[in-house]
Amino acid sequence: MSIFSKIAAGEIPSYCCAADDEFYAFLDINPMAKGHTLVIPRREVDYIFDLEDDELARLHVFAARVARAIKKVIPCVKVGEAVLGLEVPHAHIHLIPMQSERDMLFSNPKLQLPAEEMQAVADAIRANFQG
């Protein structure tokens, strides 16, 4: 079981931003920007393009709803989307609030935000999520 599966199952604490029976969104604990969120399918699949076509489409629709909630909470020009998938063997989408394309460079230093701020951001995104 991947760390992301354990997070989605509630076995490991996370800053949940949105969830349903099929997908789970939570704040990245090493964020590139305030509001950096990971969106995963609850079903454990390593490679995002190994998801069934309809499941991949639903994952992106769910991620779009999360991105709209992030944009309501975090002042940004747009919410960028990235799929890398090498660091954790579980398909996931990064949603990153950005002011410029440079904000999407994964080589940028990561932020260290206090737990209270992380929780407040997650709560605000969840409150604005249109499930």
C-alpha positions in Angstrom: 0.0 0.0 0.0 1.5 3.4 -1.0 1.8 6.3 1.3 -0.9 8.1 -0.7 -3.3 5.1 -0.2 -2.7 5.3 3.5 -3.4 9.0 3.5 -6.7 8.5 1.5 -7.7 5.7 3.9 -7.1 8.0 6.9 -4.2 5.9 8.3 -1.8 8.8 7.9 -3.0 12.4 8.8 -3.3 14.9 6.0 -4.7 18.3 5.2 -7.7 17.2 3.3 -9.0 19.7 0.7 -11.7 17.6 -1.0 -12.8 14.0 -1.2 -15.4 11.7 -2.6 -15.7 7.9 -2.9 -13.3 7.8 -5.9 -10.8 10.7 -5.4 -8.9 12.5 -2.6 -7.2 15.9 -2.6 -4.8 17.1 0.1 -2.1 19.7 0.7 1.4 18.8 -0.3 3.5 18.8 2.9 6.5 20.3 1.0 4.6 22.9 -1.0 6.0 24.9 -3.9 3.4 27.5 -3.1 0.8 28.1 -0.5 -2.2 25.9 -1.5 -0.2 23.3 -3.5 -2.5 20.4 -3.5 -2.2 16.8 -4.6 -5.2 15.0 -6.2 -5.2 11.2 -6.3 -7.5 8.4 -7.2 -8.3 6.2 -4.1 -7.6 3.2 -6.3 -3.9 2.6 -6.2 -2.4 2.8 -9.7 1.2 3.8 -10.2 1.1 5.4 -13.6 -1.6 8.0 -14.3 -2.0 6.8 -17.9 -2.7 3.3 -16.7 -6.1 4.5 -15.3 -9.1 3.6 -17.4 -10.0 6.4 -19.8 -13.3 7.2 -18.0 -11.5 7.2 -14.6 -8.8 9.5 -15.9 -11.5 11.8 -17.2 -13.3 11.8 -13.8 -10.0 12.5 -12.0 -9.3 15.5 -14.2 -12.9 16.8 -13.6 -12.4 16.4 -9.9 -9.0 18.1 -10.1 -10.6 21.0 -12.0 -13.2 21.5 -9.2 -10.4 21.5 -6.6 -8.4 24.0 -8.8 -11.4 26.4 -8.9 -11.7 26.2 -5.1 -7.9 26.9 -4.7 -8.2 29.9 -6.9 -11.0 31.3 -4.7 -8.8 30.9 -1.6 -5.3 31.7 -2.8 -4.6 34.9 -4.8 -3.0 33.7 -8.0 -3.1 34.2 -11.8 -3.9 30.6 -12.5 -3.7 27.2 -10.9 -1.1 25.1 -12.7 -1.3 21.4 -13.2 1.6 19.0 -13.3 1.9 15.2 -13.4 5.3 13.7 -12.6 4.7 10.5 -10.7 8.3 9.4 -10.0 8.5 10.2 -6.3 5.5 8.2 -5.1 4.2 5.0 -6.9 0.6 6.3 -6.9 -0.9 8.4 -9.7 -1.4 12.0 -8.7 -1.8 15.5 -10.0 -0.1 18.5 -8.6 -2.3 21.7 -8.5 -0.1 24.7 -7.8 -1.3 28.3 -7.5 1.0 30.4 -9.7 1.8 34.0 -10.5 4.2 33.0 -13.3 5.4 29.9 -15.1 8.5 29.9 -12.9 6.2 28.9 -10.0 5.9 25.5 -11.6 9.6 24.7 -11.5 10.0 21.7 -9.1 13.6 22.7 -8.5 12.4 25.8 -6.7 12.8 25.8 -2.9 9.9 24.4 -1.0 7.9 26.3 1.6 7.7 25.5 5.3 4.3 26.6 6.5 3.1 26.2 10.1 0.5 23.5 10.8 -2.1 26.0 11.7 -1.7 27.8 8.3 -1.8 24.5 6.4 -5.0 23.5 8.2 -6.6 26.9 7.6 -5.8 26.7 3.9 -7.1 23.1 3.6 -10.3 24.1 5.5 -10.8 27.1 3.1 -10.3 25.1 0.0 -12.7 22.4 1.3 -15.3 25.1 2.1 -15.1 26.4 -1.5 -15.0 23.0 -3.2 -18.1 22.3 -5.2 -18.5 18.5 -5.0 
